Amino acid sequence: MPVFEGGYDMDQGIAFLSSFLSYLLLMVIIICVAALGFIIGRILRKRKDGSAVSLESAEAVTEDSPGSADNS
C-alpha cells in the first residue's frame, strides 16, 4: 500500500472516517430520540395539567351550586 505525505495510508484514513461518521450518526439518532421523548413528555404533561384544572373548576362549580348539601 502506498504511503502518502501524512505518514498514513489511505485505508487507515477511510477506516477512521467511516468509524467517525458511524458514531456521529449514532449520536444524531440518540439526540433525536431524546428530543422526541422530551416533546412527547411536555405534551402529555400539559394535557394532564389541563385536565386537572378542568376537573378542579368542575368541582368548584358543583360545590357552589344552590342545590348542594352544604348550602341547604
C-alpha positions as a Python dict, from the first residue, in 0.01 Angstrom:
ca = {
    (1, 'M'): (0, 0, 0),
    (2, 'P'): (133, 341, -86),
    (3, 'V'): (210, 575, 199),
    (4, 'F'): (113, 938, 144),
    (5, 'E'): (281, 1253, 276),
    (6, 'G'): (83, 1248, 602),
    (7, 'G'): (254, 928, 711),
    (8, 'Y'): (-53, 703, 696),
    (9, 'D'): (-203, 502, 417),
    (10, 'M'): (-539, 578, 262),
    (11, 'D'): (-709, 269, 411),
    (12, 'Q'): (-650, 393, 766),
    (13, 'G'): (-795, 733, 679),
    (14, 'I'): (-1102, 579, 522),
    (15, 'A'): (-1148, 344, 819),
    (16, 'F'): (-1119, 636, 1061),
    (17, 'L'): (-1365, 846, 860),
    (18, 'S'): (-1608, 556, 838),
    (19, 'S'): (-1590, 494, 1213),
    (20, 'F'): (-1625, 866, 1288),
    (21, 'L'): (-1931, 902, 1065),
    (22, 'S'): (-2083, 589, 1215),
    (23, 'Y'): (-2055, 727, 1569),
    (24, 'L'): (-2175, 1067, 1451),
    (25, 'L'): (-2486, 909, 1300),
    (26, 'L'): (-2546, 713, 1620),
    (27, 'M'): (-2517, 1033, 1826),
    (28, 'V'): (-2765, 1212, 1599),
    (29, 'I'): (-3013, 923, 1634),
    (30, 'I'): (-2980, 925, 2014),
    (31, 'I'): (-3032, 1303, 2024),
    (32, 'C'): (-3343, 1272, 1804),
    (33, 'V'): (-3491, 1002, 2028),
    (34, 'A'): (-3421, 1212, 2339),
    (35, 'A'): (-3576, 1523, 2181),
    (36, 'L'): (-3881, 1325, 2074),
    (37, 'G'): (-3923, 1190, 2428),
    (38, 'F'): (-3889, 1540, 2570),
    (39, 'I'): (-4152, 1680, 2333),
    (40, 'I'): (-4396, 1396, 2398),
    (41, 'G'): (-4342, 1432, 2773),
    (42, 'R'): (-4421, 1805, 2761),
    (43, 'I'): (-4735, 1743, 2556),
    (44, 'L'): (-4859, 1475, 2794),
    (45, 'R'): (-4781, 1688, 3099),
    (46, 'K'): (-4969, 1987, 2956),
    (47, 'R'): (-5264, 1762, 2878),
    (48, 'K'): (-5261, 1621, 3233),
    (49, 'D'): (-5236, 1967, 3389),
    (50, 'G'): (-5518, 2092, 3168),
    (51, 'S'): (-5749, 1809, 3265),
    (52, 'A'): (-5665, 1860, 3633),
    (53, 'V'): (-5757, 2229, 3609),
    (54, 'S'): (-6083, 2150, 3430),
    (55, 'L'): (-6170, 1889, 3697),
    (56, 'E'): (-6098, 2138, 3975),
    (57, 'S'): (-6314, 2403, 3811),
    (58, 'A'): (-6595, 2149, 3761),
    (59, 'E'): (-6577, 2055, 4131),
    (60, 'A'): (-6582, 2422, 4232),
    (61, 'V'): (-6893, 2481, 4022),
    (62, 'T'): (-7076, 2184, 4176),
    (63, 'E'): (-6981, 2294, 4530),
    (64, 'D'): (-7113, 2647, 4472),
    (65, 'S'): (-7439, 2535, 4317),
    (66, 'P'): (-7761, 2624, 4508),
    (67, 'G'): (-7880, 2263, 4537),
    (68, 'S'): (-7571, 2129, 4711),
    (69, 'A'): (-7596, 1982, 5061),
    (70, 'D'): (-7368, 2244, 5216),
    (71, 'N'): (-7592, 2536, 5125),
    (72, 'S'): (-7922, 2380, 5244),
}
